[in-house]
């Protein structure tokens, strides 16, 4: 995967198993691109009060928990039991493994909180009637956004032909609507640290309930294209249907 699209200011950490690129450090969330070289593996640190979500965006991951090994392909969310010791490997002979890693912490980092506006000001972004979104990474096989929804606001009910989406609630509470058809929609609330998968062509929307703090969601897009015009709207508070 070509990484020249990453800003030259992206913090980089070289490790024995590969490289880690920090895409964003938010008050309660760290977002990284992790690249594991063929034949190498990493043992993620078990950190208390932290939800770890990882999406394969290039290559294949071989994940071992105890005596069980599972392979994860492009676009899949790596799922392991909370508190488990596990290993993530890139099989020898394969191409390098690329993972978007979203770590969500229970406690807010006060220093990061004070720096958040400065960080967001450096990122490409687009304002929307409901809030804004910020581009953390725009790579050949994935786009990673931070979506900020103001209290009482709601996105359009929509679907995409070319991509699926993984949502991780970085802060606040999300009211998520999703279903394969308009007559099969389900609404659920998801709190801080939770993961939601939106399949390609699924009808969906997110909202920030009135009276709450603002909603922040890290969105990892996977698929054949990530253009903002790939959207079909079915209902919209702001009359954009």
N, C-alpha and C positions, 0 to 999 in steps of 0.2 A: 504494500500500500504506500502510495506517495504521500510523504508528510510535509512537503514544502508549503502546503496551505496553512500549517500552524504558524502563528506569529513568532517572530524571531525572539520575542521576549518570554516565550513559554518556558517556565522552569523545568529543567531536565535533570533526572537522577539516573546515572548509569549504575547498573547492578550486575551481579555475577550471572544472572539469568537473562538479562536484557536491559530494557530502558523503561522509565516511567516519566510521563509528561503530565504536569499538573495543569489542567484546563481551567480550573476555578476553585477558589477557596472561599466559601461562604460562611456565615456565622455558625451554621450547624451542619455544613455539608462540604465534603471535598470531592471533586470530580477529576478523574485521571484517565489518560490513555496509557494502558500497560502493554508493552510489546515483549513477548517471550520468544527467545530464539529456539530453533528446532533442537530437540534433545535436552532442553533445559526445563526446569520447573521452579515454581515458587511456592512457599508455604505461607499463606496469609497469616498475619499476626491476629490472634484472638484478642479483640478489644471489647471490654465491657461497655454496655450501653451504646452499642453501635450496630446499625443495620447496614450490611454490606450487600450491594446489588451489582452484578457484573453481567454485561451483555457482550457476546462474541461478535465482533465486527470485521473479522478477517481470520482465515485459517480455521483450525479446529482445536478445541480444548479437551484434554483428557483429565477428568476430575476424579480423584480417589478420596473416598471417605471410608476409613476402616479398611475392610477387605473388598469393598465394592468400588468399581470404576465405571464411570459413565462418560460418553463422548458428547460434546456439545458443538453444534455446527453454527454457521453464520446466522445471526439474528436471534439466537436462543439465549434465554436468561439462565445463568448458572444458579442453581438452587441447592443449598446444603443446609442441614439442620443447624439451628442456632447453637453456637458454642462448640461446634465440632472442630476437631483437628482434621484438616484436609490439605490436599496438594493439587495445584493446577499445573499441568504439564503441556508442553507443545511436543507432540510425537516426533521422534527422529525421522528425518526424511521428508517431513511435511514442510510447507512454507511457514514463515513466522506467524505466531498467534497474536492477534490484536484484540484487546478487551477494553471496553469502556467500564470503568469502576466508579461507582457512586457510594461513598461512605457517609452515612447520616448519623450524627451524634445526638444524644439526648440533651446534653448541656450546650448552651450557646457560648461560643468563643467571643468574649467581650471585645478583644482587640480587633478581630475580624469584623464584628458588627460595626465598629466605628469606621472601618475601611471599605465597607460594602459599596457605598455610593461611588467612591473613587474607582473601585474595580469595574462597576457596571458602566461608568462613563467611558472606559477604554474599549468597550466591546461594541461590535456592530449590533444595532438594535432597530426595532420598528415599534412605534407606538400603535396601540389599538384602543378602541373605545372602552374595553374592559381592563386595560393595563398596558403591558408591553412584553416583548420577548427579546432575549439577548442570545447571540450566537457564541457558544463556547468552543465549537469546532465544526468545520465544514470540510469533510474529507470525502474521497471518492466513494466510500461504501457506507458512510454514516454522516448524519448531521446531529449535533448535540446542542440543545437549547436550554436556557433557563426561562421559564414562563412565569410571569408575575401577574396575578389576578387580584384586583382590588376588592375589598369586602362588598358583598351584594351584587357583584358583577358575574356575568356568565358568557362563555364563548358560544358560538353558533353550534347547532346540531349539524354534524358534518361527517363526511367519509373521504377516504383517499384511495385512488386506484393503484398507485405505485409504491406505497410504503405501509409498513406497520410501525407502531410506536410503543416504546416502553416508557412509562411514567413512574418517577420516584418522587414522593412528596418530601421536599426538602424542608419545608416549614409551613405551618398552618394546617388546615383541614380541607380536603377536596371532596366536593359532591360530584361524583362521576356517573354519567349516564352512558351505557354501552349496550349494543345488541346487534344481531345480524340483520334485523329488519325493523321497520318502524313500529310494528305490532309486537315486537319481542324485546323492547328496551327495558333495562333494569337500572335502578338508581341505588347507589351505595355510597356511604361516606368512608373515606380513607384518611387516617391520621398520619402524622409525622413519621417518616421512615418506611411507609408502605409502598409496595410496587403494584402497578396495574399494567396489564398487557392489552394493547388495542390492535387486534388483527387487521390486516389489509382488508379494505372495503367495509369494515365494521362501522356502524353508525355510532357516533360518540360525541360527548361534550364534557367540559369540566366547568365547575362553578365554585366561587368562594362564598360561603353562606354569610348573609348579612350579620353584623355584630361580631364577626370573627376578626382576627388579625389577617393581614393579606396572605394570600396563598402563593407559595413558590414551589414549582415543579421542575425537576430536571427531566427533559424529554430526549430520549435516544431514538433516533429514526433509523430504520433499516429497510432495505428494499432496492428497487430499480431506479428511483429518482426522488429528489427532495425539493422540487420546485414548489414555491408558495402558491402557484396557480393550480396545483393538483388538489382541488377541493370541490366537493359538491355539498351545498348547504340545503338543509331541509327546513330549518327554522332559525330565526335570528332576532334577538332583542333589538338589534340596531338596523333592521330592515335591509340587510345585505343579501337576501335570498334572490 
